Amino acid sequence: MKGRSIIPSASLLLALFLIPGLASTQQRYQRWAGGVDDETLHFGFSFHYVSADLKMELAPNWQSTSGYRAIRSPFSNDVGIGLLADLKLSENLNLRFTPSLKFLNLSIQTTGPSNDSTFSHEIHRSDIELPLLVKFKSDRKANLRGYLIAGGQIGANVAPAKRYKPQEQLMTDRWYTAYTAGIGFDIYFDFFKMSPEIRWVQSIGNLYSRHPEHTYNASLPISRLFIRSLQFSLFFE
């Protein structure tokens, strides 16, 4: 009888030690990043570094008719901030809405007949961007998961009109549409998820303003203008 009473007591003691450990292990696995992957809808915020330039289509015979020897757009170094809303569609597929505000300082450099006659035509934009994206995720391995992302967006320059002088500055249209694609990684911490991401953005449609009051634009031999950018982002969810 004494031997039989020892066995249940030992079993109970062993269970008291094992159950908390198993529960803790299960919780750590399921609650990585605060359990954000288990939520149907969750939110976050982001920071962006943007390197952007202008893709141009020039008028025919522009060198002989304009007097310029070269026209180019150097890459700018810009920043932005944003928000995030993420809808879980399946274990490996999400729909993301990532509105952001970006400050772009673009320029077009023109060079005359001599090398010392280079002039920079500045374009400053404060763009609200509204991307709708599909995120394809790999299976999670430990605390890391890779993904591809792609979609489209609309954008608008929200800087006040009084900031510009159309007779002295190069002007672009306020609204534009673009397509975008990129790659990133989800890195899991105890209470949040951080996602470094690289994304390419290419505008669609001509942004070169033809408004009659934008007379400065007529001085350059440009027929079509597009914004393109490579952005590095950090998302926190």
Secondary structure per residue as TSV (DSSP state, phi and psi in degrees):
chain	resnum	aa	ss	phi	psi
A	1	M	-	360.0	-37.0
A	2	K	H	-67.4	-39.0
A	3	G	H	-64.3	-38.2
A	4	R	H	-66.8	-32.0
A	5	S	H	-75.6	-25.8
A	6	I	H	-70.4	-38.2
A	7	I	H	-62.5	-50.5
A	8	P	H	-62.5	-35.4
A	9	S	H	-65.4	-41.6
A	10	A	H	-66.7	-39.8
A	11	S	H	-63.1	-41.9
A	12	L	H	-65.0	-40.7
A	13	L	H	-65.0	-41.0
A	14	L	H	-64.2	-40.1
A	15	A	H	-64.4	-37.8
A	16	L	H	-63.0	-31.7
A	17	F	H	-80.7	-38.0
A	18	L	H	-80.4	-40.1
A	19	I	H	-60.2	-47.0
A	20	P	H	-60.2	-37.6
A	21	G	H	-65.4	-43.2
A	22	L	H	-65.1	-41.2
A	23	A	H	-63.8	-40.1
A	24	S	H	-66.0	-41.4
A	25	T	H	-62.2	-44.7
A	26	Q	H	-64.0	-38.9
A	27	Q	H	-67.1	-41.7
A	28	R	H	-61.8	-37.5
A	29	Y	H	-71.3	-44.7
A	30	Q	H	-79.1	-25.8
A	31	R	T	-106.0	18.2
A	32	W	G	-54.5	140.6
A	33	A	G	57.9	30.8
A	34	G	G	70.1	17.9
A	35	G	G	74.6	25.0
A	36	V	G	-64.5	-31.3
A	37	D	G	-71.2	-16.7
A	38	D	G	-86.7	-10.6
A	39	E	-	-85.9	139.1
A	40	T	S	-67.4	-39.3
A	41	L	E	-135.3	128.2
A	42	H	E	-141.5	169.7
A	43	F	E	-130.4	167.6
A	44	G	E	-168.5	-166.2
A	45	F	E	-146.1	169.8
A	46	S	E	-150.5	157.8
A	47	F	E	-126.4	143.8
A	48	H	E	-132.5	138.6
A	49	Y	E	-112.0	127.4
A	50	V	E	-123.1	128.4
A	51	S	E	-112.0	111.9
A	52	A	E	-127.8	154.6
A	53	D	E	-146.7	-178.5
A	54	L	E	-114.8	125.8
A	55	K	E	-90.4	129.6
A	56	M	E	-120.6	146.1
A	57	E	E	-114.1	121.3
A	58	L	E	-95.4	156.5
A	59	A	-	-65.8	151.9
A	60	P	T	-59.4	141.9
A	61	N	T	55.1	36.4
A	62	W	H	-64.7	-30.3
A	63	Q	H	-68.2	-38.2
A	64	S	H	-81.4	-25.7
A	65	T	H	-95.5	-22.3
A	66	S	H	-102.3	-23.1
A	67	G	-	86.5	0.2
A	68	Y	-	-90.6	142.9
A	69	R	S	-93.6	-29.1
A	70	A	E	-152.0	146.3
A	71	I	E	-137.2	126.8
A	72	R	E	-147.4	164.0
A	73	S	-	-125.5	110.1
A	74	P	-	-73.9	157.2
A	75	F	-	-72.9	138.6
A	76	S	E	-99.1	166.3
A	77	N	E	-120.1	106.7
A	78	D	E	-127.8	169.9
A	79	V	E	-134.3	164.7
A	80	G	E	-161.7	164.2
A	81	I	E	-133.1	157.3
A	82	G	E	-158.7	175.2
A	83	L	E	-119.3	174.6
A	84	L	E	-149.2	134.5
A	85	A	E	-128.1	126.2
A	86	D	E	-123.5	124.8
A	87	L	E	-109.6	120.6
A	88	K	E	-79.9	120.1
A	89	L	E	-96.8	-36.4
A	90	S	E	-157.9	-176.7
A	91	E	T	-63.5	-27.6
A	92	N	T	-121.0	14.0
A	93	L	E	-142.2	128.6
A	94	N	E	-133.4	152.6
A	95	L	E	-109.6	127.1
A	96	R	E	-124.9	138.2
A	97	F	E	-118.6	117.7
A	98	T	-	-127.4	71.6
A	99	P	-	-64.1	143.1
A	100	S	E	-148.8	160.4
A	101	L	E	-117.4	123.2
A	102	K	E	-126.2	141.5
A	103	F	E	-109.1	108.8
A	104	L	E	-107.0	130.8
A	105	N	E	-119.4	84.2
A	106	L	E	-94.2	163.7
A	107	S	E	-156.2	157.5
A	108	I	E	-123.4	126.2
A	109	Q	E	-104.0	128.1
A	110	T	E	-113.7	139.8
A	111	T	E	-120.7	126.9
A	112	G	-	-80.3	-160.0
A	113	P	S	-60.0	-28.7
A	114	S	S	-115.0	157.5
A	115	N	T	-66.0	-25.0
A	116	D	T	-85.8	8.2
A	117	S	-	-109.7	41.8
A	118	T	E	-89.9	132.9
A	119	F	E	-130.3	141.2
A	120	S	E	-104.3	125.3
A	121	H	E	-102.0	109.9
A	122	E	E	-85.8	144.2
A	123	I	E	-132.0	115.0
A	124	H	E	-110.8	125.0
A	125	R	E	-129.5	142.1
A	126	S	E	-115.8	96.3
A	127	D	E	-99.7	129.3
A	128	I	E	-89.4	121.0
A	129	E	E	-111.7	138.0
A	130	L	E	-125.4	81.9
A	131	P	E	-85.8	141.0
A	132	L	E	-117.7	119.1
A	133	L	E	-129.8	152.7
A	134	V	E	-108.9	130.0
A	135	K	E	-112.3	118.8
A	136	F	E	-101.1	115.2
A	137	K	E	-106.9	146.1
A	138	S	-	-79.9	171.2
A	139	D	-	-67.7	148.2
A	140	R	-	-76.2	132.2
A	141	K	B	-118.0	110.5
A	142	A	T	56.0	-115.6
A	143	N	T	-110.7	28.7
A	144	L	E	-139.0	142.1
A	145	R	E	-148.0	129.0
A	146	G	E	-91.3	159.0
A	147	Y	E	-155.6	158.1
A	148	L	E	-114.0	148.1
A	149	I	E	-140.1	142.6
A	150	A	E	-158.1	155.8
A	151	G	E	167.0	-158.7
A	152	G	E	-132.7	167.8
A	153	Q	E	-153.9	157.9
A	154	I	E	-116.2	152.1
A	155	G	E	-141.9	156.8
A	156	A	E	-146.7	138.5
A	157	N	E	-80.3	115.8
A	158	V	-	-102.4	8.0
A	159	A	S	-66.7	141.5
A	160	P	-	-63.5	145.8
A	161	A	G	-62.0	-30.5
A	162	K	G	-67.3	-11.1
A	163	R	G	-71.8	-21.3
A	164	Y	-	-108.8	154.1
A	165	K	-	-123.7	94.1
A	166	P	T	-60.0	-22.4
A	167	Q	T	-82.8	-10.8
A	168	E	T	-125.8	-9.7
A	169	Q	S	-127.4	152.2
A	170	L	-	-72.3	130.0
A	171	M	-	-115.0	141.6
A	172	T	B	-120.6	158.2
A	173	D	-	-64.9	152.2
A	174	R	S	-70.7	-46.8
A	175	W	E	-98.2	151.2
A	176	Y	E	-156.2	161.6
A	177	T	E	-119.7	158.1
A	178	A	E	-154.7	159.4
A	179	Y	E	-112.4	155.9
A	180	T	E	-148.5	150.2
A	181	A	E	-154.0	150.3
A	182	G	E	-165.9	-174.1
A	183	I	E	-141.0	148.9
A	184	G	E	-160.2	-178.1
A	185	F	E	-137.9	136.2
A	186	D	E	-92.2	123.2
A	187	I	E	-113.5	122.2
A	188	Y	E	-95.4	129.9
A	189	F	-	-115.7	-179.4
A	190	D	S	-60.9	-43.2
A	191	F	S	-122.4	1.6
A	192	F	-	-156.7	169.0
A	193	K	E	-122.7	131.8
A	194	M	E	-113.6	135.6
A	195	S	E	-129.8	100.6
A	196	P	E	-72.6	136.7
A	197	E	E	-144.6	140.4
A	198	I	E	-114.9	128.0
A	199	R	E	-136.7	138.4
A	200	W	E	-100.6	134.3
A	201	V	E	-126.1	130.3
A	202	Q	E	-131.1	121.1
A	203	S	E	-72.9	157.0
A	204	I	E	-119.4	135.8
A	205	G	S	91.8	158.3
A	206	N	-	-79.1	122.7
A	207	L	-	-96.5	-4.2
A	208	Y	B	-75.3	114.4
A	209	S	-	-68.8	134.9
A	210	R	-	-113.4	19.4
A	211	H	-	-63.1	137.1
A	212	P	T	-57.5	-29.5
A	213	E	T	-79.6	-13.2
A	214	H	-	-89.5	69.6
A	215	T	G	-71.9	-24.5
A	216	Y	G	-63.7	-32.5
A	217	N	G	-60.1	-30.8
A	218	A	G	-68.8	-13.8
A	219	S	G	-82.4	-9.1
A	220	L	S	-111.6	142.6
A	221	P	-	-83.8	52.1
A	222	I	E	-107.7	130.2
A	223	S	E	-103.4	-34.0
A	224	R	E	-141.5	148.1
A	225	L	E	-141.2	136.4
A	226	F	E	-134.1	147.1
A	227	I	E	-98.2	133.6
A	228	R	E	-136.2	146.8
A	229	S	E	-151.1	152.8
A	230	L	E	-116.8	119.8
A	231	Q	E	-120.8	138.6
A	232	F	E	-106.8	126.6
A	233	S	E	-127.0	152.9
A	234	L	E	-122.5	116.8
A	235	F	E	-103.2	138.0
A	236	F	E	-121.4	123.5
A	237	E	-	-129.1	360.0
